[in-house]
Amino acid sequence: MFTHVMIGSNDLKRARGFYDATFAALGGKPCEIDARGRLIYAHEGSQLMITMPIDGKPATVANGGTIGLAAVSRDHVLAWHEAGTTHGGTAIESPPTERPNGAFVAYLRDPDGNKLTARTQPTK
């Protein structure tokens, strides 16, 4: 359904350190940088893009927004969470946990405050 999700950052170098580490933990590749300097993480035809706002104003986070990332296994979710907290992210909500539907999930805020979750597919 989605082609891409784009979020803003006030420090692309810091964002790259965080996202390169968290995507590697999920088995992904480091970002590519396009001609506009945006960080692009691609997987199976979808993209997560991080950019400095083009209007020159500071990047801010969406209140109530969460970006969900698919993880193959519980171990990938745990590695993603560890990589994120090691590279400037903040653990939020509950510790990594299994949900009643069998999905294993973890939540982080990236260094700019964007809310992310990594989760496995539900089993129930």
Backbone bond lengths (Angstrom), bond angles and torsions (degrees), N, CA, C in turn:
res aa  C-N    CA-C-N  psi(-1)  N-CA   C-N-CA  omega(-1)  CA-C   N-CA-C  phi
1 M - - - 1.431 - - 1.523 111.60 -
2 F 1.319 118.05 -43.04 1.459 121.37 -177.54 1.521 111.08 -96.96
3 T 1.318 116.01 143.28 1.460 120.14 173.19 1.517 110.10 -90.88
4 H 1.352 115.57 -37.75 1.458 119.49 -179.72 1.523 110.68 -163.42
5 V 1.305 114.10 163.21 1.463 123.29 170.14 1.514 105.24 -125.08
6 M 1.333 117.07 131.64 1.464 120.70 177.51 1.523 108.49 -119.71
7 I 1.324 114.57 132.01 1.464 120.37 175.75 1.515 108.89 -126.14
8 G 1.313 114.83 158.64 1.453 120.28 -179.30 1.511 112.49 -95.08
9 S 1.321 114.24 155.87 1.459 121.77 175.19 1.521 108.42 -141.68
10 N 1.308 115.09 148.39 1.457 120.56 174.92 1.523 112.15 -96.57
11 D 1.330 116.94 -3.32 1.463 122.30 -178.78 1.532 108.12 -152.12
12 L 1.324 116.63 92.60 1.467 120.35 -176.00 1.525 113.04 -65.61
13 K 1.316 118.51 -31.04 1.470 120.61 177.84 1.527 109.73 -64.41
14 R 1.312 116.68 -46.52 1.464 121.58 178.14 1.531 110.20 -64.16
15 A 1.333 117.03 -43.82 1.464 121.54 179.16 1.526 110.28 -60.75
16 R 1.328 116.81 -41.92 1.467 120.03 -179.44 1.517 111.06 -62.29
17 G 1.315 118.39 -42.96 1.464 120.77 177.67 1.519 111.73 -58.38
18 F 1.324 116.15 -43.66 1.465 121.60 179.41 1.524 111.07 -65.83
19 Y 1.327 117.31 -53.27 1.462 120.82 -174.64 1.525 113.09 -71.93
20 D 1.326 119.09 -36.11 1.465 119.45 174.98 1.532 109.91 -59.14
21 A 1.331 116.45 -43.28 1.468 120.46 -178.72 1.519 111.72 -68.42
22 T 1.330 117.77 -44.46 1.462 119.39 -177.12 1.527 111.65 -71.53
23 F 1.325 118.10 -35.65 1.461 119.31 177.17 1.522 111.41 -70.50
24 A 1.324 118.06 -35.46 1.464 120.82 175.66 1.526 110.03 -62.09
25 A 1.325 117.35 -38.41 1.462 121.29 179.39 1.525 111.75 -63.63
26 L 1.334 117.38 -26.25 1.468 121.70 177.52 1.525 112.22 -93.36
27 G 1.331 117.00 4.81 1.451 121.01 -179.83 1.515 113.91 89.55
28 G 1.326 117.43 11.08 1.459 122.15 -179.28 1.515 112.89 -89.32
29 K 1.313 114.11 177.52 1.465 121.92 -178.63 1.521 110.66 -100.96
30 P 1.341 117.48 157.28 1.464 120.34 172.58 1.530 109.88 -59.86
31 C 1.298 115.83 163.86 1.463 120.64 -176.59 1.519 112.67 -69.37
32 E 1.315 113.26 159.76 1.454 121.79 163.95 1.514 105.09 -103.70
33 I 1.312 117.38 154.69 1.459 121.35 178.56 1.514 107.38 -117.27
34 D 1.349 115.94 124.88 1.465 118.74 -177.74 1.531 110.72 -84.98
35 A 1.315 116.21 -179.09 1.467 121.79 -176.24 1.524 112.70 -62.54
36 R 1.321 117.54 -22.83 1.467 121.48 178.36 1.524 112.60 -89.76
37 G 1.337 117.15 0.10 1.459 121.25 179.63 1.513 113.96 85.87
38 R 1.332 118.15 9.06 1.464 121.43 179.83 1.522 110.19 -77.75
39 L 1.323 116.29 143.93 1.454 122.64 175.37 1.523 107.61 -84.61
40 I 1.329 117.02 130.43 1.463 120.55 -177.48 1.522 109.41 -126.79
41 Y 1.325 115.23 121.09 1.460 123.00 175.69 1.520 106.79 -111.08
42 A 1.330 117.44 117.59 1.452 122.28 -175.47 1.523 110.76 -113.57
43 H 1.346 114.54 142.86 1.456 120.80 177.19 1.522 108.92 -157.40
44 E 1.317 116.36 122.39 1.463 123.50 175.58 1.530 112.86 47.89
45 G 1.311 116.81 45.48 1.455 121.55 175.83 1.517 115.93 85.69
46 S 1.314 118.71 -6.22 1.461 122.44 177.50 1.523 109.61 -107.04
47 Q 1.325 115.57 158.30 1.457 119.98 179.71 1.524 110.68 -135.32
48 L 1.329 115.28 142.17 1.459 122.57 164.97 1.515 104.87 -109.16
49 M 1.333 115.88 124.33 1.464 120.79 -176.98 1.521 108.83 -120.36
50 I 1.334 115.92 140.16 1.458 121.83 178.09 1.518 107.15 -123.17
51 T 1.332 116.03 132.13 1.458 120.81 -174.28 1.522 111.26 -143.23
52 M 1.309 115.41 156.52 1.462 120.44 165.64 1.529 105.08 -76.28
53 P 1.330 119.36 138.97 1.459 119.90 -179.52 1.538 111.48 -57.85
54 I 1.327 116.08 135.41 1.460 119.72 -176.43 1.527 112.36 -74.47
55 D 1.347 117.24 -15.27 1.456 119.06 178.79 1.523 112.98 -84.87
56 G 1.358 116.55 -0.90 1.462 120.67 177.86 1.517 114.28 81.38
57 K 1.324 117.91 -4.85 1.467 121.35 178.21 1.527 109.13 -85.81
58 P 1.340 117.12 161.73 1.463 119.67 -179.85 1.531 112.04 -62.63
59 A 1.320 115.82 146.96 1.463 121.31 172.77 1.520 108.40 -72.63
60 T 1.321 116.05 139.78 1.463 122.09 175.74 1.519 108.30 -130.73
61 V 1.318 116.97 164.43 1.463 121.63 -177.57 1.519 110.72 -96.50
62 A 1.319 114.86 159.61 1.463 121.18 177.33 1.522 109.06 -83.75
63 N 1.311 117.11 126.64 1.456 121.38 176.33 1.524 107.75 -77.27
64 G 1.320 117.02 116.15 1.458 121.73 -178.58 1.515 113.29 95.03
65 G 1.322 118.14 -6.38 1.458 121.05 -179.09 1.515 111.60 -88.34
66 T 1.333 116.03 144.16 1.462 123.06 174.53 1.514 108.16 -139.95
67 I 1.309 116.99 136.74 1.456 122.05 174.90 1.522 106.85 -103.48
68 G 1.333 116.68 121.30 1.456 122.47 -178.19 1.517 111.38 -99.03
69 L 1.325 116.09 131.46 1.461 122.82 179.56 1.526 109.29 -115.55
70 A 1.325 116.28 131.74 1.464 120.97 -179.75 1.521 110.37 -75.85
71 A 1.314 115.30 136.19 1.468 121.82 176.18 1.524 108.43 -122.87
72 V 1.312 116.25 144.40 1.462 121.90 -177.53 1.528 111.30 -74.71
73 S 1.329 117.02 -34.67 1.465 119.72 -173.02 1.524 111.28 -148.93
74 R 1.320 114.15 166.82 1.468 121.58 174.04 1.527 110.22 -56.46
75 D 1.338 117.19 -42.02 1.467 120.96 179.73 1.529 111.12 -60.94
76 H 1.336 117.52 -37.98 1.463 120.24 177.34 1.527 110.54 -65.25
77 V 1.325 117.24 -41.73 1.470 120.47 178.40 1.526 109.78 -60.81
78 L 1.317 116.96 -45.85 1.468 120.60 -179.86 1.529 111.14 -64.12
79 A 1.328 117.59 -41.30 1.468 121.13 178.57 1.520 110.53 -65.43
80 W 1.326 117.20 -40.52 1.467 122.31 177.62 1.536 109.94 -60.39
81 H 1.323 116.38 -47.30 1.466 121.48 -179.17 1.530 110.70 -62.13
82 E 1.319 116.97 -44.65 1.473 121.26 178.82 1.522 110.90 -64.10
83 A 1.333 117.46 -45.04 1.472 120.95 179.09 1.528 110.27 -61.31
84 G 1.315 116.30 -40.82 1.461 119.79 -179.79 1.516 113.17 -65.36
85 T 1.316 117.63 -45.62 1.466 119.46 -179.76 1.520 111.64 -69.83
86 T 1.329 117.18 -28.38 1.465 121.29 177.73 1.531 111.79 -74.08
87 H 1.334 117.30 -26.05 1.465 121.68 -174.92 1.525 112.86 -112.58
88 G 1.331 117.10 38.39 1.454 121.29 169.97 1.508 116.22 95.76
89 G 1.328 118.41 -0.02 1.460 121.04 176.99 1.521 110.84 -84.71
90 T 1.320 115.33 166.17 1.458 121.86 -179.55 1.526 109.40 -122.19
91 A 1.323 116.74 126.98 1.462 121.00 175.23 1.519 108.50 -67.48
92 I 1.325 116.09 134.23 1.462 120.08 179.65 1.524 110.05 -133.58
93 E 1.320 115.12 169.12 1.459 124.10 -178.63 1.517 109.16 57.70
94 S 1.309 118.39 -131.84 1.464 120.90 -177.92 1.522 110.23 -90.24
95 P 1.334 117.35 164.92 1.458 118.51 170.30 1.531 108.25 -62.06
96 P 1.335 119.18 164.41 1.463 120.24 175.96 1.535 109.32 -50.59
97 T 1.334 115.62 133.02 1.458 119.70 -171.64 1.518 112.28 -153.71
98 E 1.319 114.99 161.03 1.459 120.25 173.60 1.525 109.01 -89.18
99 R 1.316 115.63 135.04 1.461 122.23 177.30 1.530 109.91 -87.54
100 P 1.334 117.58 162.81 1.475 120.12 179.09 1.535 113.86 -56.17
101 N 1.330 117.74 -26.89 1.468 120.33 179.43 1.530 112.94 -83.42
102 G 1.346 117.34 2.29 1.456 121.95 178.74 1.515 115.14 92.19
103 A 1.328 118.16 -8.26 1.470 120.53 176.26 1.527 108.83 -70.87
104 F 1.323 116.74 141.49 1.461 121.71 174.79 1.515 106.91 -103.22
105 V 1.341 117.89 125.69 1.465 122.01 -171.67 1.519 112.15 -132.31
106 A 1.331 114.31 155.02 1.463 122.30 171.69 1.522 107.32 -144.84
107 Y 1.318 116.31 151.54 1.461 122.33 -179.16 1.521 110.61 -125.45
108 L 1.332 115.26 143.51 1.467 122.91 175.60 1.525 109.32 -141.37
109 R 1.313 114.70 157.80 1.463 121.00 161.89 1.520 105.38 -106.58
110 D 1.342 116.48 133.78 1.463 119.65 176.94 1.525 108.77 -73.57
111 P 1.332 119.34 174.96 1.468 120.33 -177.39 1.535 114.54 -59.59
112 D 1.337 118.17 -20.33 1.462 120.91 176.79 1.523 112.78 -94.07
113 G 1.331 117.84 -2.30 1.458 121.84 177.40 1.515 115.42 98.64
114 N 1.328 118.96 1.18 1.465 121.07 177.66 1.523 109.76 -68.83
115 K 1.339 116.28 136.69 1.456 121.64 -178.59 1.528 109.89 -88.50
116 L 1.342 115.22 128.33 1.460 122.76 -178.44 1.519 109.81 -127.80
117 T 1.311 115.66 152.45 1.450 121.12 170.42 1.518 108.87 -136.78
118 A 1.319 115.77 142.57 1.470 122.16 169.80 1.518 104.80 -113.67
119 R 1.346 115.51 136.52 1.460 118.38 -177.06 1.510 111.19 -152.40
120 T 1.323 113.80 148.50 1.448 120.36 173.18 1.527 108.43 -85.11
121 Q 1.315 117.11 169.51 1.454 121.55 176.64 1.531 109.75 -69.76
122 P 1.330 117.55 146.22 1.478 119.89 174.55 1.525 110.06 -61.24
123 T 1.318 116.51 149.63 1.464 121.09 178.46 1.520 111.89 -110.40
124 K 1.320 117.19 -6.23 1.473 120.32 -177.39 1.521 110.04 -119.64
